[in-house]
Amino acid sequence: MFVYNTFTKTREKFEPTDASKVKMYVCGITPYNHCHIGHARCYVAFDTIRRYLTFKGYKVHYIQNFTDIDDKIINAANAEKIEPLKLADKYIESYFEDIRQLNVLDADYYPRVSENIDEIIEFIKKIIDNGFGYVIDGEVFFDVEKFKNYGRLSNRNLSEQKAGARVKTDEKKRNPLDFTLWKPAKPNEPYWQSPWSNGRPGWHIECSVMSLKYFNDDTIDIHGGGMDLIFPHHENEIAQSEAALNKQFVKYWLHNGFVTINKEKMSKSLNNFFLIKDILKKYNPQVLRYFLISSHYRSPLDFSDEHLEASKSAFEKLKNFLFELESAKCDIVDVESREFYNQSIKNMQLAFIEAMDDDFNTAGALAALHTFIHTIQKKTAASYISQDLKSLIKSEFLNYCAILGLQPQDLHSNQDKHLKKIDEIMKILLNVRTTVRIEKQFKLADFIRAELEKIGIEIRDTKEGTKYIIKD
């Protein structure tokens, strides 16, 4: 299995520090508002990566934080006239409502900044003691010039950055690129006591402390997040973590691509972002998840109703495959047919794994599923299939869908007891429609089609006969 490492800018063979375990940390949200489609893209991407690693036999230890104290939270709390930590609680709850609908598995831990202040203070002390931090007027800064590899993740030259940086006249820092580890609180802001001032942590130090705490200061195998975090957040994480521990912080850095709107980067400043809650009012969560994994996780993903509709149609093919498989002609099959079905399953498995082993190529994995559907449907339309093969095909198909977090069977799960009755009723209706067409009562035949269409049932006249498809 190969992954693209942002730090080395190359595809690398995946070899975790422990052959049987993967330590994985993904930067979580700053909960000051409801989550948008960009958040969904990130957490669905890394949930899928986690699922695949589990499928490959690794025991995945997955951590995702909440930055529950921040300038944005304080400003939003003041606007809503609520305590900052209570506002954070409100939007953390909103996060879980959204993300669980998208079938994202819970992390093993969700550490919060407010619950790890003591650990953050101790970590900053290590950085200062090791000669990488300095204090001015109660504020602690990281000295980037002391860290030799600063800028390697983001591929930035330190001297060029320094030359191009703008320095405010009241700037306290020795170097405009130095970043804050601890800052004094402003009036009426939440604060914690520290050796330097009553204040709170800087943004970057939080993730270093919360990730390493739960991995016992070991090197993390995978650290993930959006591409917008590469600089300065993840660059600064590397510097402060390795300055404190004098060892490699992360082995593989993985970053998901941006969500664009009409090929323009989504941004709150441009007011072109979409909340998950609003999207789910119109589309099934599984359709949205399908859309989010329809492109490689590192690629830009253009968001539009047109693309969501395409994902809706593609997902319907997954769920209708199960429905059509159940109603396929069933009988004992010959040896040649049995071998064909078994080989088709193996081909699907191999193509799926080959795609996912190549830096978690979900688009390729989805293509493997759709090729499998086409192959099986073509065969069952022309010949019989046995009940045991039906069960095997369904089981394997659902297993591989589940690796991607897709659950095409769930859209019918509440109707399982009635599916056979529905199928029998539909066969009667289709027989009636066929009869009236033979009798050239075309208005009546069209009426039956139109009324069924109104309740989400599409009639298709094919070479193999008339079929029906249940749509969302």
N, C-alpha and C positions, 0 to 999 in steps of 0.2 A: 504494500500500500504506500502511495506517495502523496505528500501534501506540499502545498506551496507555502514557504516560510517567508513572511514579509521581511524578516530581519536579514536573511541571506539573499533574498530576491531570486530564489531557485526552488525547483521541485526537489524534495528530499524524501528518501525512504523513511517511513514513520517507524521510529524505534523509541518508545517511551523509556524513561529511566528505570522503571520496573517493568519487566517483560509481561506481567499479567495485569498491571494496573495503569490507569491513565488519570493524571491529576489535571483537571480542567477548570479554568476560571474565566468567566465572562463578565465584563463590566455591565452593571445593572443601571437602572434608570435613576434620574434625579426626580423624585415624585412631587412635582409642583403643578401638574396638569394631567389630563387624560392622555393615554398613549396613542401615538399616531402610527401610520403604516410603516414608517422607518423603523420604529421599535419592533413591530411585528416581523419585519424582514430579518432583523438581527437574531431575535430569539427563536424564530422558527428555523433559521439556518443552523444555529448551534445546537438546537434540540435534535435536528436531523443528524448532524455529525455525531452527537452523543449516542443516538439510537444505533447508528451504524457501527460505532466502536463497540457497543455492547453486543451487537450481532456477531462481530468478529471475535468475541470471546474475552474482551477486556472488562475488567471491573472499573467502571468510570466513577471517579469521585468528583462531583460537579458542584461548584460554588458560584453564586451570583449575588452581588451586593446591592444594597440600596443606599444611595447618598442622601440621607434624610435630613441633612442640614447644609444649607448652601444659600448664596445670595438670592438666587431665583426663588427658592422656597420662602425665604424671609420676605421678599417683596410681594409674592403672591399671598402669603399669610396676612400681611398688613392690609392688602387690598380686600381680602375676605374677612378681615377682623377675627382671626383665629390664631391660636398658638402655632408656631412653625412645625413642631413635631406632630401636632394633631392634623395639620394640613397634610403632612407627609403620610400619616396613617391613612387618611382619606384616599389619597391617590395611589398608595400601595395596594389598597383593597381594590381600587378600580383596575389596576394593572392585572391582578390575579383574575378578576372577572373576565377581562379581555383575553388574556393569554391562554387561560385554561380552555376557553372555547375553541382556540386554535389547536388544541390537543398538544400543547407544550407541557412536557413532564416537569414536575417540581424539581428544583435543585435540592441537593442534600442539605445545604444551609443557605440562608439569606442574611448574612451579617449586615448590620446597620452601623453607620459612622457613630451615631450617638451612643451605641453600646460598646464601642471599642476605643474610647478616648484615652484610657490609661495605657493601652497597648500602643497607640499612636504616639503618645508622649515619650514612652520608653524607646520607641524606634527612632524618633527624632534625636534623642540623646545619643544613640549609637552613631548616627550620621555626624553629629557635631564632634563627638569624641574621636572619630576616625578622620577628622580634618576636612570634611566636605560641607559643613554647615557653619553659618555665622549668624550672630544676633545683633540687630540694630533696633533700638527703641521698642523692645518687646516683640519684635517680629523676627522669625527665623527664616533665613534664605538658604537655598542650596547653591553652592559655588560650582557652576557648570564647567569652568576651566580646569577644575581639579579632576574632573572625570574624563579620561582620555577618549573614550568611545562615544561621547555625546554627539548625537546627530546621525548615528549609523542606521538606526531603524528607519528614520524618515529620509535618509540619504541627503542630509544637509551638512554643509560645511560650516563649522563653528565661526571661523573668522569672517566668512561672508555674511553670516547671519548678524554678527556683531556690528559689522560695518553698515548694514542696512537697517539696523534697529533704530527706532525713535525713542529717545529718553526724555521723560518728563523732567522739568526743572526741579521738582521736589522729590525726585526719585531717590530712594535710600540705597538701592542695590549697588553693589560694586560693578556689576555687569548687567546690562539691560536684559540679558537672557537668563539671569538667575531667577529661580522661581520660589514661591512661598511654601514653606513647610508648616508654619504656624503664624497666625495673624491675630493681633489684638482685636477685641470686639468693639464695634461702634456703639454709641449710646442706644439703649433699648433693644439690643441684639442678644440672643442667647450666647452664653459663654461658659467655659470650663476653666478651672484654675490650672496653671502650668508653671514651671520654673521661670518662664520668660514673661508671661502676661496672662491676664484673664482674657481668653479668646477662644479660637476654634481652629481646627486643622485647615491647611490648604487643601485644594481638591485632589491633587495628584497623590499625596502621601497616603490617602485613605485606602486606595485599592491595593497598594503595596502591603500595607499592614494586614488588611482583612484577608487577602489571598494567602499570604505566607503563614498567618496564624493557623489556618485550618489545614495547611500542608506541612506544619511543623518546620518551617523555614527550609523545606526541601525545594529543589528546582522544580518549577511547574512545567508540565509537559506541553499543555496547550493554553495559551492566553488569547482570548478572542474579544472582538468588538467591531464596531463599524470603522470604515476607513477614515472617518473624520476624527477618530481618536488617536491615529498614528502619531500626529504631532499637534499639541505638545504632550498630551496626556500619557500615552504609552512610552514615548521617548523619556519623559521624566520619571515614570515608574521604573524603567530600567536603571537609570542613573542612581536614584535614591536607594533602590533595593540592593544593587550590587555594591554601592558605597557602604551600606550598613553591614552586609553579610560577607563581602569579599568573595562572592561566588556567582555562578551563572543564575540569573533570575528565572528565565523562561527558555525552554528549548525550541518551541515552535510558536511563532506569532501568526495567527490567522485573522483576517479582516474581511468582513462582508462588504459588498459594493453598495453604492448609494441607490436610493429610490429616486427616480426622476419623474417629473410631471411634464408631459409633452417634451421630453428629453432635456428638461431644465432641472437642476438639482432642487429637490424639495427643501423648503426652508420656511420657518415660521416668520422670518423677516419679510419674505416675499408673499406670505399669506397663501401659500399653495400646498399646504399640508392637509391630510385627511385623517380624522380620528378612526381608530379601529371600530369603536362603537357605532359610528355612523355607517361605515362600510357594511357591518354585520346586520344592519337594518334591512339591507337590500340583498345581500348575498349570504349563502350558507357558509359557516366557518370553514368547512372542508374545501369549499371552492376557493376561498381566500388563501388557505394553506397551499392548495395546489398551485395557485398563481405564484405564490412566494417561492416555491421550489422549482418552478418551471424553467428558470434560468440558473446557471451556475452561480453559486453564492458570492463569488468575487466579481461577477459582472454587474454592470448597472441594470436596474430593473425599472422599465418605464410603466408607470401606473396610469390606467385609463379604464373606462367602462368597457371599451372595445376588447381590451386584453382580459378583463375579468370575465366577459361573456365567452371568450374563447376558452378560458380555463373552466368555465361552467360546462361547456359542451364536452370538453375533454374529460372532465371528472364524471360526467353522466355516462360516458362510454365505459368507465370502470364499474360503476354500479349496475348498469344495464347488462354488462357481461355476466355478472352473477345471476341476474334474473333470467337471461336467455339460456345460460348453462343449465339452470334448474329445469327449464322446460324443453331442453334438447331431447331428441328421440333416444330412448334408452333401451338397450338390449345387450346381449353378450357380443363382444367384439372379437375379431380374429387376432392372431398373433401380430400381424403386420400393423394393424391399427393401434394395438396396445403399445407397440414399440414406438410408433409415431407420437402418441400422446406423451409417453415417458421422455422421449428425446426432446419434445417441445418444452417440457418443464425444465429439463437440464439446460437447454439453450437459453431460456429466459433467465435462469439463475446465473449462468456464466456471464451473460451480457450485462445483467444488473450489477453483479459484483465487479466486473471489469470497469464499469463506469464509475462506481463509487470508490473503488480503489485508486482511481485517478483523481485525487484531490476532491473527493465527494461530489462527483458530477451528477447531480440529481436530474438534470435534463436528460442525460444519457440513460439513467435508471428508469425514468418515466417512459422513454422511448422503448426500452426493453419490455416493459409491461404492455404497452400498446401493440407492439409487434406480436407478443404472445396472444393477446386477445384476438387479433386478426387471424392468426394461424389456427387457433382453436375453433373460432366461429366458422371459418371456411371448411374445416374438417367436419364439424358436427352438422353443418348444413347439407353435407353430401353423404354422410354415413352415420351409423349408430355409435353410441358411447355407452359404456357400462356404468352402473351406479358407483362402483368403487373408484373408477377413474374420475367421475364427476366430483366425488368427495376429495380425492387427492388434488385435483386441479384447483378446486375452490380453496382448499387449505393452503397450498403453496402460494397461490395468488394473493391471498389475504396476508400471509406471513410477510411477503415482500412489500406489499402496500404498507403494512404496519411499520416497517423499517423507515419509511418516509413520513410516518405519522398520519397516513391516510386510512380512512375507515369507510370504504364504499358500502360495506354491509350495514352500517349504522342507520343509513337513511331508510332502510326497510326493517330495522330491528323491532320496531313496535308493531309491525304487521305480520311477523313471521307466522303466527297462528292462522292468519287469514289469507296468506299468499295463494295457496292452492285454490281457495274459493274464488278469489279475485281472478285468477288465471282461467278458471272454468267459466266464470261469467263473461270474461273477455272473449273466450273462444266462441261462446254462443253469439255474442254481439258481432264478432267478425264473420261468423257463418251467415248470420242474417244479412250483413252488409254485402257479402259475396253473392248471396242469393238475389237480392234486389238489383245488384249490378247486372247479373246475368239476365234478369227480367227487364233490364234497361230503365229501371227506376232510379236514374242517376241523382235526381234531387234528393231523394230519401237517403241514398248512399252518402252524398255530400253532407247532408244534415247530420248523420251519425258521426262522420269524421269531425265536423265542426263542433258538435256538442262535446265530444270526447276531448278535443283540443282545449276547450274552455276549462276543463278540470285537470289539465296537465297530462293528457294521454295522447301521444302522437301515433297515428296510423301510418304504416309504411308498406307499400305494395312492392314486393321483391320477386325475383325469379323463383325463390323457394316458397313463395306464398305471402299472405298478408301477415305482418307482425305488428306488435304494438310496443311503444317505449313509454315508460312512466318518467316524466320530467319533474324538476323541482317546481 
